[in-house]
């Protein structure tokens, strides 16, 4: 789901994206001419590999994500900023990025915990 930055309203708007068995849903709204706030939840089941024994296992995911999206480069102290290019916010790309961030963390199956 891609949305042009200039079309984002100041009122909260819902969104929902499903990727495999993971749901990325929440709401977004414009804060200023260059910033959009996103309150979202990443939930579902993800197949992961145990970092100790190497076995695949299914992990339930329930991650609250609160961040801002900037139209272009952002200069400031806020660390929870995603910079978008070409004045288009790509929620599919953000979802995949968050899924890969979870996948790249350390995970242990129930046997190895």
LINVEN-V595527 format. One record per residue. N is the residue number from 1. RES is the residue in one small letter. SS is DSSP state (hx for helix, st for strand, lp for the rest). Layout:
BEGIN
n | res | ss
N | RES | SS
N | RES | SS
END
This chain:
BEGIN
n | res | ss
1 | x | lp
2 | x | st
3 | x | st
4 | x | st
5 | x | hx
6 | x | hx
7 | x | hx
8 | x | lp
9 | x | lp
10 | x | lp
11 | x | lp
12 | x | lp
13 | x | st
14 | x | st
15 | x | st
16 | x | st
17 | x | st
18 | x | st
19 | x | st
20 | x | lp
21 | x | lp
22 | x | st
23 | x | st
24 | x | st
25 | x | st
26 | x | st
27 | x | st
28 | x | st
29 | x | st
30 | x | st
31 | x | lp
32 | x | lp
33 | x | lp
34 | x | lp
35 | x | st
36 | x | st
37 | x | st
38 | x | st
39 | x | st
40 | x | st
41 | x | st
42 | x | st
43 | x | st
44 | x | st
45 | x | st
46 | x | st
47 | x | st
48 | x | st
49 | x | st
50 | x | lp
51 | x | lp
52 | x | lp
53 | x | lp
54 | x | lp
55 | x | lp
56 | x | st
57 | x | st
58 | x | st
59 | x | st
60 | x | st
61 | x | st
62 | x | st
63 | x | st
64 | x | st
65 | x | st
66 | x | st
67 | x | st
68 | x | st
69 | x | st
70 | x | st
71 | x | st
72 | x | lp
73 | x | lp
74 | x | lp
75 | x | lp
76 | x | lp
77 | x | lp
78 | x | lp
79 | x | lp
80 | x | lp
81 | x | st
82 | x | st
83 | x | st
84 | x | st
85 | x | lp
86 | x | lp
87 | x | lp
88 | x | st
89 | x | st
90 | x | st
91 | x | hx
92 | x | hx
93 | x | hx
94 | x | hx
95 | x | hx
96 | x | hx
97 | x | hx
98 | x | hx
99 | x | hx
100 | x | hx
101 | x | hx
102 | x | hx
103 | x | hx
104 | x | lp
105 | x | lp
106 | x | lp
107 | x | lp
108 | x | lp
109 | x | lp
110 | x | lp
111 | x | lp
112 | x | lp
113 | x | lp
END
